[in-house]
Amino acid sequence: MRHSTPLKLLASLLSVAWLSGCAFAPGSHFDADVESAPVDDLVDVEPITLGLITSQGRAPDDQALKQMSEAQRAALDSYDYRIGKGDVLSIIVYDHPELTIPAGSERSAAESGNTVQPDGTIYYPYIGEVAVEGQTVSEVRETISRQLAEFIAAPQVEVRIAAYNSQDVLISGEVGEPGQLPITNVPMTVLDAISMSGGLGPQANWHGVQLTRDGETRTLDVYGMLNEGNLSSDLLLQDNDVLHVPDLGEQQVFVMGEVSEPQSLPMGRSPITLTEALSRAGSFNEAQADASGIFVFRRNTQRQDKLATVYQLNARNAAAMVLGTQFRLEPSDVVYVTTTSLGRWNRTINQILPTVTALYQVTRAANDANDLRNDI
């Protein structure tokens, strides 16, 4: 019922406050003595190496990611608009004004043209109904020319689309002018749609633009497109695509453990690297921190079997901090610097994992609270 929404919102906010207080209270740790599954069953552990940076497409000299795929290029090069129901065609037969409906000074070409009917046809003098749905302008011109040739010697026919009404994409969220954009004879990519909608807003999440097509949603990195030349995600848009630009909202990363100032860091337009996050938290406590125990916990998607992937940086190696400048953090990542007393990785992760799980619950509860607040 609608009136129960404020109660749900209050419950979500209380859970956020309680969990976040527990997670960030000085010296607090969640009880890790409870029986739990082996670490290998819960997380994947990967060291942060140059190979990992390269495989994730983070290497700045990775030219392959800066080029459009062959499939994308082929799609753009071969693009040809297909006529659909509701489109309006302007058809001219030269030297035969009786077959051309004059637009006149008070009628536009769209008003005086031939509208594609719900059955996918148009009506044209002499030849009657012509099936045009799914055809290109060239194919329609050839069809009409061939059929008119039975009545007119060598007809010269020109076909244009006066109004594009059959296909569109929807762009929503943090753009200048959200709304529907018609698909026309000019191919439209993700960046084209954003530009046509007034560009990204000041609170736009450049890294989390969502494209939904045929019920499937994928996340696109517009920051990489605009600032790094990575056009691999500048996809050609299709009819019924939905492009959503979310706001930055409560997106943040968490820095915890043996650092000078444990805190949450808001995500902005520019990505936050692991080295930057450590620096903004006052770096790690050299007296107590284990330089080989810098972990990044990253939540996996629901489709994956394990809860998270844990990335480990060995800062005892000076070159590792350079790798840290190339390892980009994602929303809800948890950076945890361990103490020397925690010992082996498995024991370390076992002690940290309950805290990380609680932070994930905080993030989920906060998102639920935002959704409920928007519904009120």
C-alpha positions as CSV (number, residue, x, y, z in Angstrom):
1,M,0.0,0.0,0.0
2,R,1.2,3.5,-0.7
3,H,1.0,4.8,2.9
4,S,3.4,2.1,4.0
5,T,6.3,3.6,2.0
6,P,7.4,6.1,4.7
7,L,7.7,3.2,7.2
8,K,9.8,1.3,4.8
9,L,12.0,4.3,4.1
10,L,12.5,4.9,7.9
11,A,13.4,1.2,8.3
12,S,16.0,1.4,5.5
13,L,17.5,4.6,6.9
14,L,17.8,3.1,10.4
15,S,19.5,0.1,9.0
16,V,21.9,2.3,7.1
17,A,22.7,4.3,10.2
18,W,23.2,1.2,12.4
19,L,25.4,-0.7,9.9
20,S,27.5,2.3,8.9
21,G,28.1,3.1,12.6
22,C,29.3,-0.4,13.3
23,A,31.5,-0.5,10.2
24,F,33.4,2.7,10.9
25,A,33.4,2.8,14.7
26,P,37.1,3.1,15.8
27,G,38.6,-0.3,16.7
28,S,35.4,-2.2,15.9
29,H,35.5,-5.6,14.1
30,F,32.6,-7.9,13.2
31,D,32.7,-11.2,14.9
32,A,34.6,-13.5,12.6
33,D,34.5,-16.5,14.9
34,V,31.2,-17.7,13.6
35,E,31.4,-20.8,11.4
36,S,31.7,-19.8,7.8
37,A,32.5,-21.3,4.4
38,P,36.2,-21.6,3.3
39,V,37.6,-18.4,1.8
40,D,38.1,-20.1,-1.6
41,D,34.3,-20.7,-1.7
42,L,33.5,-17.1,-1.0
43,V,36.0,-15.0,-2.9
44,D,38.6,-15.1,-5.7
45,V,42.0,-13.6,-4.7
46,E,44.1,-12.0,-7.4
47,P,47.4,-10.1,-7.0
48,I,47.5,-6.7,-8.7
49,T,50.1,-7.2,-11.4
50,L,50.8,-5.5,-14.7
51,G,49.1,-8.5,-16.4
52,L,45.9,-7.8,-14.4
53,I,46.0,-4.1,-15.2
54,T,46.4,-4.9,-18.9
55,S,43.7,-7.6,-18.9
56,Q,41.2,-5.1,-17.3
57,G,42.0,-2.6,-20.1
58,R,43.7,-0.2,-17.7
59,A,47.0,0.1,-19.5
60,P,47.2,3.6,-21.0
61,D,49.0,2.4,-24.1
62,D,46.4,-0.3,-24.9
63,Q,45.5,0.9,-28.4
64,A,43.2,-2.0,-29.0
65,L,40.6,-0.6,-26.6
66,K,40.9,2.9,-28.2
67,Q,39.6,1.6,-31.5
68,M,36.1,0.7,-32.5
69,S,35.7,-3.0,-33.1
70,E,35.5,-4.3,-36.6
71,A,31.8,-5.2,-36.0
72,Q,31.0,-1.7,-35.0
73,R,32.7,-0.2,-38.0
74,A,30.9,-2.6,-40.3
75,A,27.6,-1.7,-38.7
76,L,28.2,2.0,-39.3
77,D,29.5,1.6,-42.8
78,S,26.6,-0.6,-43.9
79,Y,23.9,1.4,-42.1
80,D,20.8,2.0,-44.1
81,Y,17.6,3.2,-42.6
82,R,14.7,0.8,-42.9
83,I,11.2,2.3,-43.3
84,G,8.6,1.6,-40.6
85,K,5.0,2.1,-39.8
86,G,4.2,5.8,-39.3
87,D,7.0,7.2,-41.4
88,V,6.0,9.7,-44.1
89,L,7.4,9.3,-47.6
90,S,7.8,12.1,-50.1
91,I,7.5,10.7,-53.6
92,I,8.2,12.7,-56.7
93,V,7.8,11.6,-60.3
94,Y,9.6,14.1,-62.5
95,D,7.7,15.5,-65.5
96,H,4.4,14.2,-64.0
97,P,3.1,16.8,-61.6
98,E,-0.3,15.1,-61.5
99,L,1.4,12.3,-59.5
100,T,3.1,14.6,-57.0
101,I,1.0,16.1,-54.3
102,P,2.2,19.7,-54.0
103,A,3.3,20.8,-50.6
104,G,2.5,24.4,-51.1
105,S,3.5,27.3,-48.9
106,E,1.2,26.2,-46.1
107,R,1.9,22.5,-46.1
108,S,5.1,20.8,-45.2
109,A,6.5,17.7,-47.0
110,A,5.5,15.7,-43.9
111,E,1.9,16.9,-44.1
112,S,1.5,16.3,-47.8
113,G,3.5,13.0,-48.0
114,N,2.5,9.4,-48.0
115,T,2.2,7.9,-44.5
116,V,3.1,4.3,-44.0
117,Q,0.0,2.5,-42.8
118,P,-0.3,0.0,-39.9
119,D,-0.1,-2.8,-42.4
120,G,3.2,-1.5,-43.7
121,T,1.9,-0.1,-47.0
122,I,1.3,3.2,-48.8
123,Y,-1.1,4.0,-51.5
124,Y,0.1,5.5,-54.8
125,P,-1.8,6.4,-57.9
126,Y,-2.0,3.9,-60.7
127,I,-0.2,1.1,-58.8
128,G,-2.3,1.0,-55.6
129,E,-0.9,-0.4,-52.4
130,V,2.9,-0.7,-52.1
131,A,4.5,-2.7,-49.3
132,V,7.3,-0.5,-48.0
133,E,7.9,-1.5,-44.3
134,G,11.4,-2.9,-43.8
135,Q,12.7,-1.6,-47.1
136,T,15.3,1.1,-47.7
137,V,14.5,4.3,-49.8
138,S,16.4,2.8,-52.7
139,E,14.4,-0.4,-52.6
140,V,11.1,1.6,-52.5
141,R,12.2,3.8,-55.4
142,E,13.0,0.7,-57.5
143,T,9.7,-0.9,-56.7
144,I,7.6,2.2,-57.6
145,S,9.6,2.8,-60.8
146,R,9.2,-0.8,-62.0
147,Q,5.4,-0.7,-61.4
148,L,4.8,2.8,-62.8
149,A,6.7,1.7,-66.0
150,E,3.5,-0.2,-67.0
151,F,1.7,3.2,-67.2
152,I,4.5,5.8,-67.8
153,A,7.5,5.5,-70.1
154,A,10.8,5.5,-68.3
155,P,9.5,7.1,-65.0
156,Q,12.1,9.1,-63.0
157,V,11.2,8.6,-59.4
158,E,12.7,10.2,-56.3
159,V,11.8,8.9,-52.8
160,R,12.7,10.7,-49.6
161,I,11.6,10.3,-46.0
162,A,9.8,13.4,-44.9
163,A,9.2,12.4,-41.3
164,Y,10.8,9.7,-39.1
165,N,8.0,8.4,-36.8
166,S,8.5,4.7,-36.6
167,Q,11.7,4.2,-34.5
168,D,13.3,5.9,-31.6
169,V,15.5,5.6,-28.6
170,L,14.8,6.9,-25.1
171,I,17.5,8.8,-23.1
172,S,16.9,9.6,-19.5
173,G,18.6,10.7,-16.4
174,E,21.4,13.3,-16.1
175,V,21.4,14.9,-19.5
176,G,20.4,18.4,-20.6
177,E,17.2,17.4,-22.3
178,P,16.0,13.8,-21.6
179,G,13.4,12.3,-23.9
180,Q,12.9,10.4,-27.1
181,L,15.2,10.7,-30.1
182,P,14.1,9.6,-33.5
183,I,16.2,7.1,-35.4
184,T,16.9,8.6,-38.9
185,N,18.9,7.9,-42.0
186,V,22.0,9.2,-40.0
187,P,23.4,6.5,-37.7
188,M,23.2,7.4,-34.0
189,T,25.7,6.1,-31.5
190,V,25.8,6.5,-27.7
191,L,27.8,9.6,-27.8
192,D,25.6,11.1,-30.6
193,A,22.5,10.5,-28.4
194,I,24.1,12.2,-25.4
195,S,25.2,15.2,-27.5
196,M,21.7,15.5,-29.1
197,S,20.2,15.5,-25.6
198,G,22.2,18.5,-24.4
199,G,25.2,16.7,-23.0
200,L,25.9,15.2,-19.6
201,G,24.6,17.0,-16.5
202,P,26.8,18.2,-13.7
203,Q,25.9,15.2,-11.5
204,A,26.1,12.6,-14.2
205,N,27.9,9.3,-13.5
206,W,30.2,9.2,-16.4
207,H,31.3,5.6,-15.6
208,G,27.9,4.0,-15.1
209,V,25.8,4.9,-18.2
210,Q,23.3,2.1,-18.8
211,L,22.1,0.8,-22.1
212,T,19.1,-1.5,-22.1
213,R,18.3,-3.5,-25.2
214,D,16.0,-6.5,-25.5
215,G,15.7,-6.7,-21.8
216,E,19.5,-6.9,-21.2
217,T,21.3,-4.0,-19.6
218,R,25.0,-3.2,-19.9
219,T,27.1,-0.5,-18.3
220,L,29.1,1.8,-20.5
221,D,32.1,4.0,-19.6
222,V,31.5,7.4,-21.2
223,Y,34.5,8.8,-19.3
224,G,36.7,6.4,-21.2
225,M,35.1,7.4,-24.5
226,L,35.5,11.1,-24.0
227,N,38.8,11.3,-22.1
228,E,40.8,8.3,-23.3
229,G,39.5,7.7,-26.8
230,N,38.2,4.3,-25.9
231,L,35.3,4.0,-28.4
232,S,34.7,0.3,-28.0
233,S,31.5,1.1,-26.1
234,D,30.2,3.8,-28.5
235,L,27.6,1.4,-29.8
236,L,25.2,2.0,-32.7
237,L,21.7,2.5,-31.2
238,Q,18.7,0.6,-32.3
239,D,14.9,1.0,-32.1
240,N,13.6,0.7,-28.5
241,D,17.0,1.1,-26.9
242,V,16.9,2.9,-23.5
243,L,20.0,4.9,-22.6
244,H,20.1,6.0,-18.9
245,V,22.6,8.4,-17.4
246,P,22.4,7.9,-13.6
247,D,23.5,10.6,-11.1
248,L,26.5,10.2,-8.9
249,G,24.2,9.7,-5.9
250,E,25.7,7.9,-3.0
251,Q,28.4,6.2,-5.0
252,Q,31.6,5.9,-2.9
253,V,34.5,3.7,-2.0
254,F,35.6,2.8,1.5
255,V,39.1,2.9,2.9
256,M,39.5,1.0,6.2
257,G,42.0,-0.7,8.4
258,E,45.5,0.6,9.2
259,V,45.3,4.0,7.5
260,S,45.6,7.4,9.2
261,E,42.0,8.4,8.4
262,P,39.6,5.6,7.6
263,Q,36.8,7.0,5.5
264,S,34.4,6.8,2.6
265,L,35.4,8.6,-0.5
266,P,32.7,9.9,-2.9
267,M,33.0,9.0,-6.6
268,G,33.2,11.9,-9.0
269,R,33.6,12.2,-12.7
270,S,37.3,11.3,-12.6
271,P,38.1,7.8,-11.5
272,I,39.8,7.1,-8.2
273,T,42.8,4.9,-8.2
274,L,44.0,2.7,-5.4
275,T,47.0,4.9,-4.8
276,E,44.9,8.0,-4.7
277,A,42.4,6.4,-2.2
278,L,45.3,5.5,0.1
279,S,46.8,9.0,-0.2
280,R,43.4,10.7,0.6
281,A,43.1,8.5,3.7
282,G,46.5,9.6,4.9
283,S,48.3,6.6,3.6
284,F,48.8,3.4,5.6
285,N,50.3,3.3,9.1
286,E,53.9,2.1,8.5
287,A,54.4,1.1,12.1
288,Q,51.4,-1.3,12.2
289,A,50.3,-2.0,8.6
290,D,51.5,-5.0,6.6
291,A,52.7,-3.5,3.3
292,S,51.9,-6.8,1.5
293,G,48.4,-6.8,2.9
294,I,46.6,-4.0,1.0
295,F,43.3,-5.6,-0.3
296,V,40.6,-4.3,-2.5
297,F,37.2,-6.1,-2.1
298,R,35.0,-5.9,-5.1
299,R,31.5,-7.2,-5.1
300,N,30.6,-9.7,-7.8
301,T,27.4,-9.6,-9.8
302,Q,24.5,-11.8,-8.7
303,R,25.2,-14.1,-11.7
304,Q,28.6,-15.0,-10.3
305,D,29.0,-17.9,-7.9
306,K,31.3,-16.1,-5.4
307,L,30.6,-13.0,-3.2
308,A,33.5,-10.9,-4.2
309,T,36.9,-10.7,-5.9
310,V,39.8,-9.6,-3.7
311,Y,42.7,-7.8,-5.3
312,Q,46.0,-7.8,-3.3
313,L,48.7,-5.1,-3.7
314,N,52.2,-5.9,-2.3
315,A,53.4,-2.4,-1.5
316,R,56.8,-3.8,-0.3
317,N,57.7,-3.6,-3.9
318,A,58.1,0.0,-4.9
319,A,56.9,-0.7,-8.4
320,A,53.6,-1.9,-6.9
321,M,52.6,1.6,-6.0
322,V,53.0,2.5,-9.7
323,L,50.6,-0.3,-10.5
324,G,48.3,1.2,-7.8
325,T,48.1,4.4,-9.8
326,Q,46.6,2.4,-12.8
327,F,44.2,0.3,-10.7
328,R,40.9,2.1,-10.8
329,L,38.4,1.6,-8.0
330,E,34.7,1.0,-8.7
331,P,31.7,2.1,-6.7
332,S,31.3,0.2,-3.4
333,D,34.9,-1.1,-3.5
334,V,36.4,-1.6,0.0
335,V,40.1,-0.9,0.4
336,Y,41.5,-2.6,3.5
337,V,45.0,-2.3,4.9
338,T,45.8,-5.1,7.3
339,T,48.1,-5.3,10.3
340,T,51.2,-7.4,10.5
341,S,49.6,-9.7,13.2
342,L,46.9,-11.1,10.8
343,G,49.3,-13.4,9.1
344,R,48.3,-15.4,6.1
345,W,45.9,-14.2,3.4
346,N,43.1,-16.7,4.2
347,R,43.1,-15.7,7.9
348,T,43.2,-12.0,6.9
349,I,40.3,-12.3,4.5
350,N,38.3,-14.4,6.9
351,Q,38.5,-11.6,9.5
352,I,37.8,-8.8,7.1
353,L,35.0,-10.4,5.1
354,P,32.2,-9.8,7.6
355,T,32.9,-6.1,7.7
356,V,33.0,-6.0,3.9
357,T,29.7,-7.9,3.7
358,A,28.1,-5.4,6.1
359,L,29.3,-2.5,4.0
360,Y,27.7,-4.1,0.9
361,Q,24.5,-4.2,3.0
362,V,24.9,-0.5,3.8
363,T,25.2,0.3,0.2
364,R,22.2,-1.8,-0.8
365,A,20.1,-0.3,2.0
366,A,21.1,3.2,1.0
367,N,20.1,2.5,-2.6
368,D,16.8,1.1,-1.4
369,A,16.2,4.2,0.7
370,N,16.9,6.4,-2.2
371,D,14.5,4.5,-4.4
372,L,11.8,4.6,-1.7
373,R,12.3,8.4,-1.2
374,N,11.9,8.9,-4.9
375,D,8.6,7.0,-4.8
376,I,7.1,9.2,-2.0
